[in-house]
C-alpha cells in the first residue's frame, strides 16, 4: 500500500494530462499523506461528450453511507481484488467512478535490512505516474457541504521482482503468501480507456508494470 507520494503542480498536470483549466481549485500540498487534499483526474461530469477534469479532494474515499467526512478507518488504499464486494468501494466501481491520480513519485518501506528504509519510486522514462484510483462525491446532510474524495487502487505484488521487496514481511507467512501490495500504474495510451471504458476494459488494466519501468532506490535525506 502507499501512504506517501508527490503531486505535480497544477500547470504541469494541465499540460501532461490535457485537463482544460476551469474553476479555481483549492491548493494542495506537494507531498500527499492520507486524508490530505490532493488532485485527481476524472471524466468531466458537466460534459455531455468526453473531456477530462482536474478535481481536488481528500485522499481517503468517503463512501455514500458515511456519517462524517472523517472516517475512523483507512480508505486511502483499496484492494482491487476486493473492491467489487467491499462496501466502501463497490458503488464507485459499479458506477465507473474511476480516476487517475497524478504523481511524480511515491514512497514505499523496504525492510530487507531488518528496519524500515524508505524507497522512492519514479518512472525510468522521466514521466510522471498515472495511478489508478476511484473517486466519490459525498454531501454532508447536516451542513450541505460537498466533499470530493478518492482512493488509490492496489494489487498483490508477491510475484513482482521489485515490489515484492517492499513492506515489512509477516514471519508467519511464506514468501509467496505475504500479500505485498503495489499501486497500479496506467499508461498514457490507456488513460481514456480507464476513465470511460467499460468495466471489462478497465479490469484488463489492473496489472503491474514491468520492473524496468521503475527508477527506484533509497530516499536519501
C-alpha positions in Angstrom: 0.0 0.0 0.0 1.1 3.6 -0.5 0.9 6.2 2.2 3.1 9.0 0.7 3.5 10.4 -2.8 4.4 13.7 -4.5 1.8 15.6 -6.6 2.7 17.6 -9.7 1.8 21.3 -9.8 -1.5 22.3 -11.5 0.1 23.7 -14.7 2.1 20.5 -15.1 -1.0 18.4 -14.7 -2.8 20.6 -17.2 -0.1 20.2 -19.8 0.7 16.5 -19.4 -2.9 15.1 -18.9 -4.7 17.7 -21.1 -7.1 18.9 -18.4 -8.7 22.1 -19.5 -8.5 24.9 -17.0 -11.8 25.5 -15.4 -12.8 26.9 -12.0 -10.2 27.9 -9.4 -9.2 24.8 -7.4 -8.2 24.6 -3.8 -4.5 24.3 -3.1 -2.8 21.1 -2.3 0.5 20.3 -0.5 3.3 18.9 -2.7 3.6 15.7 -0.6 0.4 13.7 -0.1 -0.4 11.8 3.1 -3.7 10.0 3.9 -6.6 12.4 4.4 -4.7 15.4 2.9 -6.2 17.2 -0.1 -4.8 16.1 -3.5 -5.6 16.3 -7.2 -7.1 13.6 -9.3 -8.4 13.4 -12.9 -11.8 12.0 -13.9 -14.2 12.2 -16.8 -15.8 15.7 -16.7 -19.2 15.5 -15.1 -20.6 18.5 -16.9 -19.5 17.5 -20.4 -22.2 15.6 -22.4 -19.4 14.3 -24.6 -16.0 13.5 -23.2 -13.3 15.6 -21.6 -11.1 15.3 -18.5 -11.4 17.5 -15.5 -9.0 18.1 -12.6 -10.5 17.8 -9.1 -9.1 18.3 -5.7 -10.4 16.0 -2.9 -9.4 14.1 0.2 -7.0 11.2 -0.3 -9.3 8.8 1.6 -12.5 7.9 -0.1 -15.7 8.9 1.8 -18.3 6.3 1.0 -22.0 7.1 0.5 -23.0 5.6 3.8 -20.5 7.7 5.9 -21.9 9.8 8.7 -18.9 12.1 8.7 -16.1 13.0 6.3 -13.5 12.0 8.9 -13.7 8.2 9.0 -12.3 6.0 11.8 -10.7 3.6 9.4 -8.4 4.0 6.4 -9.7 4.3 2.9 -6.7 5.9 1.1 -5.8 2.5 -0.5 -8.3 -0.1 -1.9 -7.5 -3.7 -2.8 -8.6 -4.0 -6.4 -9.2 -7.7 -6.0 -11.9 -7.0 -3.4 -13.4 -3.7 -4.5 -16.5 -5.2 -6.1 -17.6 -6.6 -2.7 -16.2 -4.0 -0.3 -18.9 -1.6 1.0 -16.8 1.5 0.6 -15.7 0.8 -3.0 -18.2 -1.4 -4.7 -20.6 1.5 -5.6 -17.9 3.8 -7.2 -16.5 0.8 -9.2 -20.0 -0.2 -10.4 -20.7 3.3 -11.4 -17.5 3.7 -13.4 -16.1 6.4 -11.0 -12.6 5.7 -11.9 -9.8 8.3 -11.8 -6.2 9.0 -12.5 -4.0 10.1 -9.6 -1.1 12.1 -10.9 2.2 11.5 -9.1 5.8 12.5 -9.6 6.9 9.7 -7.3 5.7 7.5 -4.5 7.4 6.0 -1.4 7.3 2.5 0.0 9.1 1.0 3.0 11.8 -1.6 2.5 12.6 -3.9 5.4 15.3 -6.1 3.9 17.9 -4.7 6.4 15.6 -5.6 9.3 14.4 -2.0 9.8 12.4 0.4 7.7 14.2 2.2 4.9 12.1 4.4 2.7 12.4 3.8 -1.1 11.3 6.3 -3.7 9.8 5.2 -7.0 9.9 7.3 -10.1 9.5 6.3 -13.7 12.7 5.5 -15.6 11.5 7.5 -18.6 11.1 10.7 -16.5 7.4 11.0 -17.0 5.0 11.3 -14.0 2.9 8.4 -12.9 -0.8 8.0 -13.8 -2.0 5.8 -10.9 -5.4 4.0 -10.9 -8.0 5.2 -8.4 -11.7 5.5 -7.6 -13.5 8.7 -6.6 -16.7 9.7 -4.8 -18.7 12.8 -4.1 -20.3 12.9 -0.6 -22.6 15.5 0.8 -22.8 16.3 4.5 -26.5 16.1 5.3 -26.1 18.4 8.3 -24.4 21.2 6.5 -24.9 20.6 2.8 -21.1 20.8 2.3 -19.9 18.7 -0.7 -16.8 16.7 -0.3 -14.7 15.1 -3.1 -12.5 12.2 -2.3 -10.5 9.4 -3.9 -8.7 6.2 -3.1 -5.6 4.6 -4.7 -6.1 1.1 -6.0 -3.5 -1.6 -5.2 -2.7 -5.1 -6.4 -1.0 -8.1 -5.0 2.8 -7.9 -5.8 4.1 -11.2 -4.3 5.4 -12.2 -7.7 6.8 -8.9 -8.8 10.6 -8.8 -8.8 10.8 -5.3 -7.3 7.6 -4.5 -5.5 7.6 -7.8 -3.5 10.7 -6.4 -1.8 8.7 -3.6 -0.2 6.8 -3.6 3.2 7.5 -5.5 6.4 7.2 -9.3 5.9 5.0 -11.4 8.0 7.2 -14.1 9.5 4.1 -16.4 9.9 3.6 -16.5 6.1 5.6 -17.9 3.2 7.4 -15.7 0.6 4.5 -16.2 -1.9 1.7 -15.6 0.7 2.7 -12.2 2.0 0.1 -10.2 0.1 2.7 -7.4 -0.6 0.8 -4.6 -2.3 1.6 -2.2 -5.1 -0.1 0.8 -6.7 -1.3 0.3 -10.3 0.2 2.5 -13.0 -2.0 3.3 -16.0 0.0 4.1 -19.2 -0.9 7.3 -21.0 -2.3 5.3 -24.0 -4.8 3.7 -21.7 -5.9 6.7 -19.6 -9.1 7.3 -21.7 -10.0 3.6 -21.5 -9.5 3.7 -17.8 -11.7 6.8 -17.4 -14.6 6.0 -19.8 -14.2 2.4 -20.9 -16.4 -0.5 -19.9 -15.9 -2.3 -16.6 -14.4 -5.2 -18.5 -12.0 -2.9 -20.4 -10.9 -1.2 -17.2 -10.4 -4.5 -15.4 -7.8 -5.6 -18.0 -5.7 -2.5 -17.0 -5.4 -3.7 -13.4 -1.9 -5.0 -13.7 1.6 -4.2 -12.5 4.2 -2.6 -14.7 7.5 -4.4 -15.6 10.3 -3.7 -13.2 12.3 -1.9 -15.9 9.8 0.9 -15.9 10.8 1.9 -12.3 13.6 4.1 -11.2 13.7 3.1 -7.5 16.1 3.4 -4.6 16.5 4.5 -1.0 15.4 8.0 -0.1 18.5 10.0 1.0 17.9 12.8 3.4 
